Amino acid sequence: MNFIAVDDERLALENLISKLKKAQPQGEIRGFLHPQKALAEIGNGFCPDIAFLDIEMYGMSGIELALCFKEVLPKINLVFVTGFPEYMPEAFALHASGYITKPVSVQRIQEELDNLRFPVPQSKAHVQVQTFGHFDIFVDGKPLLFERKRTKELLACLVDRRGAGLTMQELAAILYEDRLYDSSLQTQLRVHISDLLKTLTEAGAKDMIVRKRNYIAVDTEQFDCDYYRFLAGDVPTINKFSGEYMVSYSWAELTTGRLCQRKM
């Protein structure tokens, strides 16, 4: 889960973030003392599943901030965290998911997370793939490390294909360009495929690969990917794209051009 927490009192914000980390150790939490900075973070492409908002804040109330969030992310879960119970009718008029009166406790946070208005889908493979800029893959929020650079490039190539399968010869032509597809190259390619499967299996993400005889692809339903969200029309992701896509790989330049044209 992705969280955004906003409270203009530093100690209150630090306490809220601390309790959120205890309730959801694997979650990504971004905290802000200023509502406008929280709005800017959304504009830069961060997509929180849940917003924990104080109500009485300097410059912009939590109610006003929630309205701005909902314009960009209609399915965001709003949980108001305040010392003033009288705002509850106004908060729930916004179809808030929850309302916590201070002091915050881990138990109250967990109760709200267990009863969200818009349940957050849990990815079976808990995998996030980043293609904007450099290609990287994260499992439970931690970067997945590859012993061989070519193995990582192989996975990048499959992600770029968006679930379309490649034969071994097609894959070799992309990764090794003009090299002769002889027995030596075939052996080398099999080593990298074996290494990829081993790495993903050890990370608990083996389901993202579809492997058949002389055929390999990714199962796009098994991971989250910024490239795929861009193509699906996700506005924050489109705004996040700055013209760079898998910059380490020359074969990715064609996709980069298509993404730039589509954003324009």
Helices and strands as residue ranges (DSSP letters): E 2-6, H 10-23, E 28-32, H 35-43, E 50-53, H 62-72, E 77-82, G 85-87, H 88-93, E 98-101, H 106-114, E 127-130, E 136-139, E 142-143, H 149-160, H 168-176, H 183-202, G 206-208, E 209-212, E 215-218, G 220-222, E 224-225, H 226-231, H 235-240, G 250-252, H 253-263
